Amino acid sequence: MVRARAVVGRPWTSDPGLRVQVDAILAMPPEDRLRILEEQVSTLSALRPTARAAVAQR
């Protein structure tokens, strides 16, 4: 959280760690970028509560 506050309002390019990650992703072939994106979407979808679970929480 402290790190997040430190970079608020600054461009993402000012964060060297993030810049390295973005450069590495952009250097990948498009197929690899798509595969990684699909894996991340799958992970996030699995973490998202279902409609049934949301109703049960009410």
C-alpha distance matrix in Angstrom:
0.0 3.8 5.4 5.0 6.3 8.7 10.3 10.8 14.6 15.4 17.3 16.0 18.8 17.2 14.7 17.3 15.7 15.6 19.0 20.5 19.5 20.9 24.0 24.6 24.5 26.8 29.2 29.8 32.8 32.3 33.4 30.6 27.9 29.4 29.5 25.8 25.0 27.4 25.8 22.3 23.9 25.8 22.8 20.9 24.3 24.7 21.5 22.4 24.3 28.0 29.9 31.8 28.8 27.5 31.0 31.1 27.9 29.6
3.8 0.0 3.8 5.4 5.2 6.3 9.0 10.3 13.9 14.3 16.8 16.0 18.3 16.0 13.8 16.3 15.4 15.9 18.9 20.5 20.2 21.7 24.4 25.3 25.7 27.8 29.9 31.0 34.2 34.0 35.3 32.4 29.8 31.7 31.9 28.1 27.5 30.1 28.6 25.2 27.0 29.0 26.0 24.4 27.8 28.3 25.1 26.1 28.1 31.7 33.7 35.6 32.6 31.2 34.7 34.8 31.6 33.1
5.4 3.8 0.0 3.8 5.4 5.0 6.6 8.9 12.4 12.0 13.9 12.7 14.8 12.6 10.1 12.6 11.7 12.2 15.1 16.7 16.6 18.1 20.7 21.7 22.2 24.2 26.3 27.5 30.8 30.8 32.2 29.4 26.8 28.8 29.2 25.4 25.0 27.9 26.5 23.1 25.2 27.4 24.7 23.2 26.8 27.5 24.6 25.7 28.2 31.7 33.8 36.0 33.1 31.9 35.5 35.8 32.8 34.5
5.0 5.4 3.8 0.0 3.8 5.4 5.5 6.4 10.1 10.5 12.3 11.2 14.1 12.6 10.5 13.6 12.7 12.1 15.1 17.2 16.6 17.4 20.4 21.6 21.6 23.4 25.9 27.0 30.0 29.5 31.0 28.5 25.5 27.3 27.9 24.3 23.3 26.1 25.1 21.5 23.1 25.6 23.1 21.1 24.5 25.6 22.7 23.4 25.8 29.2 31.1 33.4 30.8 29.3 32.8 33.4 30.5 31.9
6.3 5.2 5.4 3.8 0.0 3.8 5.5 5.3 8.9 10.1 12.9 13.0 15.7 13.6 12.4 15.7 15.6 15.1 17.6 20.1 19.9 20.5 23.3 24.8 24.9 26.4 29.0 30.3 33.3 32.8 34.5 32.0 29.0 30.7 31.5 27.9 26.8 29.6 28.7 25.1 26.5 29.0 26.5 24.3 27.6 28.8 25.7 26.0 28.2 31.6 33.1 35.5 32.8 31.0 34.4 35.1 31.9 33.0
8.7 6.3 5.0 5.4 3.8 0.0 3.8 5.8 8.7 8.6 11.6 11.7 13.7 10.9 10.0 13.2 13.7 13.8 15.9 18.3 18.7 19.5 21.8 23.6 24.2 25.5 27.8 29.5 32.7 32.5 34.4 31.9 29.0 31.1 31.9 28.4 27.5 30.6 29.7 26.3 28.0 30.6 28.2 26.4 29.8 31.0 28.1 28.7 31.1 34.5 36.2 38.7 36.0 34.3 37.8 38.5 35.4 36.6
10.3 9.0 6.6 5.5 5.5 3.8 0.0 3.8 6.2 5.4 7.9 8.0 10.3 8.1 7.6 11.2 11.9 11.2 13.0 15.9 16.3 16.4 18.8 20.9 21.3 22.3 24.8 26.6 29.6 29.3 31.4 29.1 26.0 28.1 29.3 25.9 24.8 28.1 27.5 24.1 25.7 28.6 26.6 24.7 28.0 29.6 27.0 27.4 30.1 33.3 35.0 37.7 35.3 33.6 37.1 38.1 35.2 36.4
10.8 10.3 8.9 6.4 5.3 5.8 3.8 0.0 3.8 5.5 8.3 9.3 12.2 10.7 10.7 14.5 15.1 13.7 15.5 18.7 18.6 18.3 21.0 23.2 23.0 23.8 26.7 28.3 31.1 30.3 32.4 30.4 27.1 28.8 30.2 26.9 25.3 28.4 28.2 24.6 25.6 28.7 26.8 24.4 27.5 29.3 26.6 26.5 28.9 32.1 33.4 36.2 33.9 31.9 35.2 36.4 33.5 34.3
14.6 13.9 12.4 10.1 8.9 8.7 6.2 3.8 0.0 3.8 6.6 9.0 11.6 10.4 11.7 15.4 16.7 15.0 16.0 19.5 19.7 18.7 21.2 23.8 23.6 23.8 26.8 28.7 31.3 30.4 32.9 31.1 27.7 29.4 31.2 28.1 26.4 29.6 29.8 26.3 27.2 30.4 28.9 26.5 29.4 31.5 29.0 28.7 31.2 34.1 35.2 38.2 36.2 34.0 37.2 38.7 35.9 36.5
15.4 14.3 12.0 10.5 10.1 8.6 5.4 5.5 3.8 0.0 3.8 6.4 8.2 6.7 8.5 12.1 13.9 12.4 12.9 16.5 17.2 16.2 18.2 21.1 21.3 21.4 24.1 26.3 29.1 28.5 31.2 29.3 26.0 28.1 29.9 26.9 25.5 29.0 29.1 25.8 27.1 30.3 28.9 26.8 29.9 32.0 29.8 29.8 32.6 35.5 36.9 39.9 37.9 36.0 39.3 40.8 38.0 38.9
17.3 16.8 13.9 12.3 12.9 11.6 7.9 8.3 6.6 3.8 0.0 3.8 5.3 5.7 7.8 11.0 12.8 10.7 10.4 14.2 14.9 13.3 15.2 18.2 18.3 18.0 20.8 23.1 25.7 25.1 27.9 26.3 23.0 25.1 27.2 24.3 23.0 26.5 27.0 23.9 25.2 28.6 27.5 25.6 28.6 30.9 29.1 29.1 32.1 34.8 36.3 39.5 37.7 35.9 39.3 40.9 38.5 39.5
16.0 16.0 12.7 11.2 13.0 11.7 8.0 9.3 9.0 6.4 3.8 0.0 3.8 5.4 5.7 8.6 9.7 7.1 7.2 11.0 11.2 9.8 12.1 14.9 14.8 15.0 17.8 19.9 22.7 22.2 24.8 22.9 19.7 22.0 23.8 20.8 19.7 23.3 23.6 20.6 22.1 25.4 24.3 22.7 25.8 28.0 26.3 26.6 29.9 32.6 34.4 37.5 35.6 34.2 37.7 39.1 36.8 38.1
18.8 18.3 14.8 14.1 15.7 13.7 10.3 12.2 11.6 8.2 5.3 3.8 0.0 3.8 5.4 6.9 9.2 7.3 5.7 9.4 10.8 9.3 10.4 13.7 14.4 14.0 16.3 18.9 21.9 22.0 24.8 22.9 20.0 22.7 24.6 21.8 21.1 24.9 25.1 22.5 24.3 27.6 26.5 25.3 28.5 30.6 29.2 29.8 33.1 35.8 37.7 40.7 39.0 37.7 41.2 42.6 40.4 41.8
17.2 16.0 12.6 12.6 13.6 10.9 8.1 10.7 10.4 6.7 5.7 5.4 3.8 0.0 3.8 6.1 9.0 8.4 7.6 10.9 12.7 12.2 13.3 16.2 17.3 17.4 19.4 22.0 25.1 25.4 28.1 25.9 23.1 25.9 27.5 24.4 23.9 27.6 27.5 24.7 26.7 29.8 28.3 27.1 30.4 32.3 30.5 31.2 34.4 37.3 39.2 42.1 40.1 38.7 42.3 43.5 41.0 42.4
14.7 13.8 10.1 10.5 12.4 10.0 7.6 10.7 11.7 8.5 7.8 5.7 5.4 3.8 0.0 3.8 5.6 5.5 6.1 8.8 10.2 10.7 12.2 14.3 15.6 16.4 18.3 20.5 23.9 24.3 26.6 24.0 21.4 24.2 25.3 22.0 21.8 25.4 24.8 22.1 24.4 27.2 25.5 24.4 28.0 29.5 27.7 28.7 31.9 34.9 37.1 39.8 37.6 36.5 40.2 41.1 38.7 40.4
17.3 16.3 12.6 13.6 15.7 13.2 11.2 14.5 15.4 12.1 11.0 8.6 6.9 6.1 3.8 0.0 3.8 5.5 4.9 6.2 8.7 9.9 10.4 12.2 14.3 15.2 16.4 18.8 22.3 23.3 25.5 22.8 20.6 23.8 24.7 21.5 21.9 25.5 24.8 22.5 25.2 27.8 26.1 25.6 29.2 30.5 29.0 30.4 33.7 36.7 39.1 41.7 39.5 38.7 42.5 43.3 41.0 42.9
15.7 15.4 11.7 12.7 15.6 13.7 11.9 15.1 16.7 13.9 12.8 9.7 9.2 9.0 5.6 3.8 0.0 3.8 5.4 5.3 6.5 8.8 10.1 10.8 12.6 14.5 15.6 17.3 21.0 21.9 23.7 20.7 18.6 21.7 22.2 18.7 19.4 22.9 21.7 19.4 22.4 24.7 22.8 22.6 26.2 27.3 25.8 27.5 30.8 33.8 36.5 38.9 36.6 36.1 39.9 40.5 38.3 40.4
15.6 15.9 12.2 12.1 15.1 13.8 11.2 13.7 15.0 12.4 10.7 7.1 7.3 8.4 5.5 5.5 3.8 0.0 3.8 5.4 5.1 6.2 8.5 9.8 10.6 12.3 14.2 15.8 19.2 19.5 21.5 18.8 16.2 19.1 20.0 16.6 16.7 20.3 19.6 17.1 19.7 22.4 20.8 20.2 23.7 25.2 23.8 25.1 28.6 31.4 33.9 36.5 34.5 33.8 37.5 38.4 36.3 38.3
19.0 18.9 15.1 15.1 17.6 15.9 13.0 15.5 16.0 12.9 10.4 7.2 5.7 7.6 6.1 4.9 5.4 3.8 0.0 3.8 5.4 5.2 6.1 8.5 9.9 10.5 12.2 14.6 17.9 18.6 21.1 18.6 16.2 19.4 20.7 17.7 17.9 21.6 21.4 19.2 21.7 24.5 23.4 22.9 26.3 28.0 26.9 28.1 31.6 34.3 36.7 39.4 37.6 36.8 40.6 41.6 39.6 41.5
20.5 20.5 16.7 17.2 20.1 18.3 15.9 18.7 19.5 16.5 14.2 11.0 9.4 10.9 8.8 6.2 5.3 5.4 3.8 0.0 3.8 5.5 5.1 6.1 8.7 10.0 10.6 12.8 16.4 17.8 19.8 17.0 15.2 18.7 19.5 16.5 17.5 21.1 20.5 18.9 21.8 24.2 23.0 23.1 26.5 27.9 27.0 28.7 32.3 34.9 37.6 40.2 38.3 37.9 41.6 42.5 40.6 42.8
19.5 20.2 16.6 16.6 19.9 18.7 16.3 18.6 19.7 17.2 14.9 11.2 10.8 12.7 10.2 8.7 6.5 5.1 5.4 3.8 0.0 3.8 5.5 5.1 6.2 8.7 9.9 11.1 14.7 15.5 17.2 14.3 12.3 15.5 16.1 13.0 13.9 17.4 16.7 15.0 18.0 20.4 19.2 19.4 22.8 24.1 23.5 25.1 28.8 31.3 34.0 36.6 34.8 34.5 38.2 39.1 37.4 39.6
20.9 21.7 18.1 17.4 20.5 19.5 16.4 18.3 18.7 16.2 13.3 9.8 9.3 12.2 10.7 9.9 8.8 6.2 5.2 5.5 3.8 0.0 3.8 5.4 5.1 6.1 8.6 10.2 13.3 13.6 16.0 13.7 11.1 14.2 15.7 13.0 13.1 16.9 17.0 15.3 17.6 20.5 19.9 19.7 22.8 24.7 24.2 25.3 29.0 31.3 33.8 36.6 35.1 34.5 38.2 39.4 37.8 39.8
24.0 24.4 20.7 20.4 23.3 21.8 18.8 21.0 21.2 18.2 15.2 12.1 10.4 13.3 12.2 10.4 10.1 8.5 6.1 5.1 5.5 3.8 0.0 3.8 5.5 5.1 6.2 8.9 12.2 13.4 16.1 13.9 11.9 15.5 17.0 14.7 15.5 19.1 19.3 18.1 20.6 23.2 22.9 23.0 26.0 27.8 27.5 28.8 32.5 34.7 37.2 40.0 38.6 38.2 41.8 43.0 41.5 43.5
24.6 25.3 21.7 21.6 24.8 23.6 20.9 23.2 23.8 21.1 18.2 14.9 13.7 16.2 14.3 12.2 10.8 9.8 8.5 6.1 5.1 5.4 3.8 0.0 3.8 5.5 5.1 6.7 10.4 12.2 14.1 11.3 10.1 13.9 14.6 12.4 13.9 17.3 17.0 16.4 19.2 21.4 21.0 21.7 24.6 26.1 26.1 27.8 31.5 33.7 36.4 39.0 37.6 37.5 41.2 42.1 40.8 43.1
24.5 25.7 22.2 21.6 24.9 24.2 21.3 23.0 23.6 21.3 18.3 14.8 14.4 17.3 15.6 14.3 12.6 10.6 9.9 8.7 6.2 5.1 5.5 3.8 0.0 3.8 5.4 5.4 8.6 9.3 11.3 8.8 6.7 10.3 11.5 9.4 10.4 13.9 14.1 13.5 16.0 18.4 18.4 19.0 21.6 23.3 23.6 25.0 28.8 30.7 33.4 36.0 34.8 34.7 38.3 39.5 38.3 40.5
26.8 27.8 24.2 23.4 26.4 25.5 22.3 23.8 23.8 21.4 18.0 15.0 14.0 17.4 16.4 15.2 14.5 12.3 10.5 10.0 8.7 6.1 5.1 5.5 3.8 0.0 3.8 5.4 7.9 8.4 11.5 10.0 7.9 11.3 13.3 12.0 12.5 15.9 16.9 16.3 18.2 20.9 21.3 21.6 24.0 26.1 26.5 27.5 31.3 33.0 35.4 38.3 37.3 37.0 40.5 41.9 40.8 42.8
29.2 29.9 26.3 25.9 29.0 27.8 24.8 26.7 26.8 24.1 20.8 17.8 16.3 19.4 18.3 16.4 15.6 14.2 12.2 10.6 9.9 8.6 6.2 5.1 5.4 3.8 0.0 3.8 6.7 8.9 11.5 9.9 9.2 12.8 14.2 13.2 14.6 17.7 18.3 18.3 20.6 22.8 23.2 24.1 26.4 28.2 28.8 30.1 33.9 35.6 38.2 40.9 39.9 39.8 43.4 44.6 43.6 45.7
29.8 31.0 27.5 27.0 30.3 29.5 26.6 28.3 28.7 26.3 23.1 19.9 18.9 22.0 20.5 18.8 17.3 15.8 14.6 12.8 11.1 10.2 8.9 6.7 5.4 5.4 3.8 0.0 3.8 6.3 8.1 6.2 6.3 9.8 10.7 10.3 12.2 14.7 15.4 16.0 18.2 20.1 20.8 22.0 24.1 25.7 26.7 28.2 31.9 33.3 36.1 38.6 37.8 38.0 41.4 42.6 41.8 44.1
32.8 34.2 30.8 30.0 33.3 32.7 29.6 31.1 31.3 29.1 25.7 22.7 21.9 25.1 23.9 22.3 21.0 19.2 17.9 16.4 14.7 13.3 12.2 10.4 8.6 7.9 6.7 3.8 0.0 3.8 5.5 5.5 6.5 8.9 10.2 11.1 12.6 14.5 15.8 17.0 18.7 20.3 21.7 23.0 24.6 26.3 27.8 29.0 32.7 33.7 36.3 38.9 38.4 38.7 42.0 43.3 42.8 45.0
32.3 34.0 30.8 29.5 32.8 32.5 29.3 30.3 30.4 28.5 25.1 22.2 22.0 25.4 24.3 23.3 21.9 19.5 18.6 17.8 15.5 13.6 13.4 12.2 9.3 8.4 8.9 6.3 3.8 0.0 3.8 5.5 5.1 6.1 8.6 10.0 10.5 12.2 14.3 15.4 16.4 18.3 20.0 21.0 22.2 24.4 25.9 26.7 30.3 31.1 33.5 36.2 36.0 36.1 39.3 40.8 40.5 42.5
33.4 35.3 32.2 31.0 34.5 34.4 31.4 32.4 32.9 31.2 27.9 24.8 24.8 28.1 26.6 25.5 23.7 21.5 21.1 19.8 17.2 16.0 16.1 14.1 11.3 11.5 11.5 8.1 5.5 3.8 0.0 3.8 5.5 5.1 6.2 8.7 9.9 10.5 12.4 14.4 15.3 16.5 18.5 20.0 20.9 22.7 24.7 25.7 29.2 29.8 32.3 34.8 34.6 35.2 38.2 39.6 39.5 41.7
30.6 32.4 29.4 28.5 32.0 31.9 29.1 30.4 31.1 29.3 26.3 22.9 22.9 25.9 24.0 22.8 20.7 18.8 18.6 17.0 14.3 13.7 13.9 11.3 8.8 10.0 9.9 6.2 5.5 5.5 3.8 0.0 3.8 5.4 5.0 6.2 8.5 9.8 10.6 12.4 14.2 15.3 16.7 18.4 19.9 21.3 23.0 24.5 28.1 29.0 31.9 34.2 33.6 34.2 37.5 38.6 38.3 40.7
27.9 29.8 26.8 25.5 29.0 29.0 26.0 27.1 27.7 26.0 23.0 19.7 20.0 23.1 21.4 20.6 18.6 16.2 16.2 15.2 12.3 11.1 11.9 10.1 6.7 7.9 9.2 6.3 6.5 5.1 5.5 3.8 0.0 3.8 5.5 5.2 6.2 8.6 10.0 10.7 12.3 14.3 15.5 16.5 18.2 20.1 21.4 22.5 26.2 27.4 30.0 32.6 32.0 32.2 35.6 36.9 36.3 38.5
29.4 31.7 28.8 27.3 30.7 31.1 28.1 28.8 29.4 28.1 25.1 22.0 22.7 25.9 24.2 23.8 21.7 19.1 19.4 18.7 15.5 14.2 15.5 13.9 10.3 11.3 12.8 9.8 8.9 6.1 5.1 5.4 3.8 0.0 3.8 5.5 5.0 6.1 8.6 9.9 10.4 12.2 14.2 15.3 16.2 18.3 20.1 20.9 24.4 25.1 27.6 30.2 30.0 30.3 33.4 34.9 34.6 36.8
29.5 31.9 29.2 27.9 31.5 31.9 29.3 30.2 31.2 29.9 27.2 23.8 24.6 27.5 25.3 24.7 22.2 20.0 20.7 19.5 16.1 15.7 17.0 14.6 11.5 13.3 14.2 10.7 10.2 8.6 6.2 5.0 5.5 3.8 0.0 3.8 5.4 5.1 6.3 8.7 9.9 10.6 12.5 14.4 15.3 16.7 18.7 20.1 23.6 24.3 27.2 29.4 29.0 29.7 32.9 34.0 33.9 36.3
25.8 28.1 25.4 24.3 27.9 28.4 25.9 26.9 28.1 26.9 24.3 20.8 21.8 24.4 22.0 21.5 18.7 16.6 17.7 16.5 13.0 13.0 14.7 12.4 9.4 12.0 13.2 10.3 11.1 10.0 8.7 6.2 5.2 5.5 3.8 0.0 3.8 5.4 5.1 6.3 8.7 9.9 10.7 12.4 14.2 15.5 16.9 18.5 22.1 23.4 26.4 28.7 27.8 28.4 31.8 32.7 32.3 34.8
25.0 27.5 25.0 23.3 26.8 27.5 24.8 25.3 26.4 25.5 23.0 19.7 21.1 23.9 21.8 21.9 19.4 16.7 17.9 17.5 13.9 13.1 15.5 13.9 10.4 12.5 14.6 12.2 12.6 10.5 9.9 8.5 6.2 5.0 5.4 3.8 0.0 3.8 5.4 5.1 6.2 8.5 9.9 10.5 12.1 14.2 15.4 16.4 20.1 21.3 23.9 26.5 25.9 26.1 29.4 30.7 30.2 32.4
27.4 30.1 27.9 26.1 29.6 30.6 28.1 28.4 29.6 29.0 26.5 23.3 24.9 27.6 25.4 25.5 22.9 20.3 21.6 21.1 17.4 16.9 19.1 17.3 13.9 15.9 17.7 14.7 14.5 12.2 10.5 9.8 8.6 6.1 5.1 5.4 3.8 0.0 3.8 5.5 5.1 6.1 8.6 9.9 10.4 12.3 14.4 15.3 18.7 19.4 22.1 24.4 24.1 24.7 27.9 29.1 29.0 31.4
25.8 28.6 26.5 25.1 28.7 29.7 27.5 28.2 29.8 29.1 27.0 23.6 25.1 27.5 24.8 24.8 21.7 19.6 21.4 20.5 16.7 17.0 19.3 17.0 14.1 16.9 18.3 15.4 15.8 14.3 12.4 10.6 10.0 8.6 6.3 5.1 5.4 3.8 0.0 3.8 5.5 5.1 6.3 8.7 9.9 10.7 12.6 14.5 17.9 19.0 22.1 24.1 23.3 24.2 27.5 28.3 28.1 30.8
22.3 25.2 23.1 21.5 25.1 26.3 24.1 24.6 26.3 25.8 23.9 20.6 22.5 24.7 22.1 22.5 19.4 17.1 19.2 18.9 15.0 15.3 18.1 16.4 13.5 16.3 18.3 16.0 17.0 15.4 14.4 12.4 10.7 9.9 8.7 6.3 5.1 5.5 3.8 0.0 3.8 5.4 5.1 6.1 8.5 9.9 10.7 12.4 16.0 17.7 20.7 23.0 21.9 22.3 25.8 26.7 26.1 28.6
23.9 27.0 25.2 23.1 26.5 28.0 25.7 25.6 27.2 27.1 25.2 22.1 24.3 26.7 24.4 25.2 22.4 19.7 21.7 21.8 18.0 17.6 20.6 19.2 16.0 18.2 20.6 18.2 18.7 16.4 15.3 14.2 12.3 10.4 9.9 8.7 6.2 5.1 5.5 3.8 0.0 3.8 5.4 5.1 5.9 8.5 9.9 10.4 14.0 15.1 17.9 20.4 19.7 20.0 23.3 24.6 24.2 26.5
25.8 29.0 27.4 25.6 29.0 30.6 28.6 28.7 30.4 30.3 28.6 25.4 27.6 29.8 27.2 27.8 24.7 22.4 24.5 24.2 20.4 20.5 23.2 21.4 18.4 20.9 22.8 20.1 20.3 18.3 16.5 15.3 14.3 12.2 10.6 9.9 8.5 6.1 5.1 5.4 3.8 0.0 3.8 5.5 5.1 6.2 8.8 10.1 13.2 13.9 17.1 19.0 18.4 19.5 22.6 23.4 23.5 26.1
22.8 26.0 24.7 23.1 26.5 28.2 26.6 26.8 28.9 28.9 27.5 24.3 26.5 28.3 25.5 26.1 22.8 20.8 23.4 23.0 19.2 19.9 22.9 21.0 18.4 21.3 23.2 20.8 21.7 20.0 18.5 16.7 15.5 14.2 12.5 10.7 9.9 8.6 6.3 5.1 5.4 3.8 0.0 3.8 5.5 5.2 6.5 8.9 12.2 13.9 17.3 19.0 17.6 18.7 22.1 22.5 22.1 25.0
20.9 24.4 23.2 21.1 24.3 26.4 24.7 24.4 26.5 26.8 25.6 22.7 25.3 27.1 24.4 25.6 22.6 20.2 22.9 23.1 19.4 19.7 23.0 21.7 19.0 21.6 24.1 22.0 23.0 21.0 20.0 18.4 16.5 15.3 14.4 12.4 10.5 9.9 8.7 6.1 5.1 5.5 3.8 0.0 3.8 5.4 5.1 6.3 10.0 12.0 15.1 17.3 15.9 16.3 19.8 20.7 19.9 22.5
24.3 27.8 26.8 24.5 27.6 29.8 28.0 27.5 29.4 29.9 28.6 25.8 28.5 30.4 28.0 29.2 26.2 23.7 26.3 26.5 22.8 22.8 26.0 24.6 21.6 24.0 26.4 24.1 24.6 22.2 20.9 19.9 18.2 16.2 15.3 14.2 12.1 10.4 9.9 8.5 5.9 5.1 5.5 3.8 0.0 3.8 5.4 5.2 8.3 9.3 12.4 14.6 13.8 14.5 17.7 18.8 18.7 21.1
24.7 28.3 27.5 25.6 28.8 31.0 29.6 29.3 31.5 32.0 30.9 28.0 30.6 32.3 29.5 30.5 27.3 25.2 28.0 27.9 24.1 24.7 27.8 26.1 23.3 26.1 28.2 25.7 26.3 24.4 22.7 21.3 20.1 18.3 16.7 15.5 14.2 12.3 10.7 9.9 8.5 6.2 5.2 5.4 3.8 0.0 3.8 5.6 7.9 9.0 12.7 14.0 12.7 14.3 17.4 17.7 17.8 20.7
21.5 25.1 24.6 22.7 25.7 28.1 27.0 26.6 29.0 29.8 29.1 26.3 29.2 30.5 27.7 29.0 25.8 23.8 26.9 27.0 23.5 24.2 27.5 26.1 23.6 26.5 28.8 26.7 27.8 25.9 24.7 23.0 21.4 20.1 18.7 16.9 15.4 14.4 12.6 10.7 9.9 8.8 6.5 5.1 5.4 3.8 0.0 3.8 6.3 9.0 12.5 13.9 11.8 12.8 16.3 16.5 15.8 18.7
22.4 26.1 25.7 23.4 26.0 28.7 27.4 26.5 28.7 29.8 29.1 26.6 29.8 31.2 28.7 30.4 27.5 25.1 28.1 28.7 25.1 25.3 28.8 27.8 25.0 27.5 30.1 28.2 29.0 26.7 25.7 24.5 22.5 20.9 20.1 18.5 16.4 15.3 14.5 12.4 10.4 10.1 8.9 6.3 5.2 5.6 3.8 0.0 3.8 6.4 9.4 11.5 9.8 10.0 13.6 14.5 13.8 16.3
24.3 28.1 28.2 25.8 28.2 31.1 30.1 28.9 31.2 32.6 32.1 29.9 33.1 34.4 31.9 33.7 30.8 28.6 31.6 32.3 28.8 29.0 32.5 31.5 28.8 31.3 33.9 31.9 32.7 30.3 29.2 28.1 26.2 24.4 23.6 22.1 20.1 18.7 17.9 16.0 14.0 13.2 12.2 10.0 8.3 7.9 6.3 3.8 0.0 3.8 6.6 8.1 6.1 6.5 10.1 10.7 10.3 12.9
28.0 31.7 31.7 29.2 31.6 34.5 33.3 32.1 34.1 35.5 34.8 32.6 35.8 37.3 34.9 36.7 33.8 31.4 34.3 34.9 31.3 31.3 34.7 33.7 30.7 33.0 35.6 33.3 33.7 31.1 29.8 29.0 27.4 25.1 24.3 23.4 21.3 19.4 19.0 17.7 15.1 13.9 13.9 12.0 9.3 9.0 9.0 6.4 3.8 0.0 3.8 5.4 5.2 6.3 8.8 10.0 10.9 13.1
29.9 33.7 33.8 31.1 33.1 36.2 35.0 33.4 35.2 36.9 36.3 34.4 37.7 39.2 37.1 39.1 36.5 33.9 36.7 37.6 34.0 33.8 37.2 36.4 33.4 35.4 38.2 36.1 36.3 33.5 32.3 31.9 30.0 27.6 27.2 26.4 23.9 22.1 22.1 20.7 17.9 17.1 17.3 15.1 12.4 12.7 12.5 9.4 6.6 3.8 0.0 3.8 5.5 5.0 6.3 8.7 10.0 11.2
31.8 35.6 36.0 33.4 35.5 38.7 37.7 36.2 38.2 39.9 39.5 37.5 40.7 42.1 39.8 41.7 38.9 36.5 39.4 40.2 36.6 36.6 40.0 39.0 36.0 38.3 40.9 38.6 38.9 36.2 34.8 34.2 32.6 30.2 29.4 28.7 26.5 24.4 24.1 23.0 20.4 19.0 19.0 17.3 14.6 14.0 13.9 11.5 8.1 5.4 3.8 0.0 3.8 5.5 5.3 6.3 8.9 10.4
28.8 32.6 33.1 30.8 32.8 36.0 35.3 33.9 36.2 37.9 37.7 35.6 39.0 40.1 37.6 39.5 36.6 34.5 37.6 38.3 34.8 35.1 38.6 37.6 34.8 37.3 39.9 37.8 38.4 36.0 34.6 33.6 32.0 30.0 29.0 27.8 25.9 24.1 23.3 21.9 19.7 18.4 17.6 15.9 13.8 12.7 11.8 9.8 6.1 5.2 5.5 3.8 0.0 3.8 5.5 5.0 6.3 9.1
27.5 31.2 31.9 29.3 31.0 34.3 33.6 31.9 34.0 36.0 35.9 34.2 37.7 38.7 36.5 38.7 36.1 33.8 36.8 37.9 34.5 34.5 38.2 37.5 34.7 37.0 39.8 38.0 38.7 36.1 35.2 34.2 32.2 30.3 29.7 28.4 26.1 24.7 24.2 22.3 20.0 19.5 18.7 16.3 14.5 14.3 12.8 10.0 6.5 6.3 5.0 5.5 3.8 0.0 3.8 5.4 5.3 6.8
31.0 34.7 35.5 32.8 34.4 37.8 37.1 35.2 37.2 39.3 39.3 37.7 41.2 42.3 40.2 42.5 39.9 37.5 40.6 41.6 38.2 38.2 41.8 41.2 38.3 40.5 43.4 41.4 42.0 39.3 38.2 37.5 35.6 33.4 32.9 31.8 29.4 27.9 27.5 25.8 23.3 22.6 22.1 19.8 17.7 17.4 16.3 13.6 10.1 8.8 6.3 5.3 5.5 3.8 0.0 3.8 5.4 5.5
31.1 34.8 35.8 33.4 35.1 38.5 38.1 36.4 38.7 40.8 40.9 39.1 42.6 43.5 41.1 43.3 40.5 38.4 41.6 42.5 39.1 39.4 43.0 42.1 39.5 41.9 44.6 42.6 43.3 40.8 39.6 38.6 36.9 34.9 34.0 32.7 30.7 29.1 28.3 26.7 24.6 23.4 22.5 20.7 18.8 17.7 16.5 14.5 10.7 10.0 8.7 6.3 5.0 5.4 3.8 0.0 3.8 5.5
27.9 31.6 32.8 30.5 31.9 35.4 35.2 33.5 35.9 38.0 38.5 36.8 40.4 41.0 38.7 41.0 38.3 36.3 39.6 40.6 37.4 37.8 41.5 40.8 38.3 40.8 43.6 41.8 42.8 40.5 39.5 38.3 36.3 34.6 33.9 32.3 30.2 29.0 28.1 26.1 24.2 23.5 22.1 19.9 18.7 17.8 15.8 13.8 10.3 10.9 10.0 8.9 6.3 5.3 5.4 3.8 0.0 3.8
29.6 33.1 34.5 31.9 33.0 36.6 36.4 34.3 36.5 38.9 39.5 38.1 41.8 42.4 40.4 42.9 40.4 38.3 41.5 42.8 39.6 39.8 43.5 43.1 40.5 42.8 45.7 44.1 45.0 42.5 41.7 40.7 38.5 36.8 36.3 34.8 32.4 31.4 30.8 28.6 26.5 26.1 25.0 22.5 21.1 20.7 18.7 16.3 12.9 13.1 11.2 10.4 9.1 6.8 5.5 5.5 3.8 0.0
